């Protein structure tokens, strides 16, 4: 009964008039996210910086990027280094909500293009992240029931890029990823997406289980992909407001995320291999949603 009540209310409740009471300001979100944000031009010098694959290397370069408000996915800092400048970089990063990871010096050497990283490398995003509210507003302005893809800790940038590419082609309104234990909008993701990151907004949130509860409160049904799912792909109702959750490459969905789904959807497997690549699973569910919505 509870699920039926949510279904009946869903078409109305996801609309932004009731979603956080947000006001519309500025340009249309669809236009805002129709182009990749260009990184400001920088000159490389004295091994202080490299923009290869979105990497910013060196203490001065990373500090300036943080102070300028550049969109940064993650900062790698040499493990065990107690240098004052590095401590200031870590403090600035944490203040900005950026993930900081300790890294072995050999890992930094392997990542570095300049070979003078000075114990710190930042991975810059190729574009700004959207908010979940902005993604929902795009669906509202199109007059469509939201179709979202939630990626639960996809660490392979090629997989994330492929999911974004498929989501854009299928007409999804946006992709949502967690801040931690996930690939971000790096140059590799952008390249694998074949340009889809230029058109499809991607949001990043701190807590996926909390996100799912928020989506459900606003009439969006959450469908998780699982081999032992209790709902067959072809019996899942994807016509209404829907969020499709794709698990990580190795372990699938985390326990709390799986518990937060309304339905666990299984894809029929006829061969000897029991699982699909994450991006392939996303493609199958997205295009089943497309088929149902065309009917």
Buried (B, 14 or more C-beta within 10 A) or exposed (E): EEEEEBBEEBEEBBBBEBBEEBEEEEEEBBEBBEEBBEBEEBEBEEBBBBBEBBBBBBBBBBBBBBEEEBBBBBBBBBEEBEBEBBEEBBEBBEEBEBBBEEBEEEBBEEBBBBEEBBBBBBBBBBBBBBBBEBBBBBBBBEEEBBBBBBBBBBEBBBBBBBBBBBBBBBBBBBBBBBBEEBBBBBBBBBBBBBEBBBBBBBBBBEEBBEBBEBBBEBBBBBBBBBBEBEBEBEEBEBBBBBBBBBBBBEEBBBEEBBEBBBBBBBBEEEEEEEEBEBBBBBBBBBEBBBEBBEE
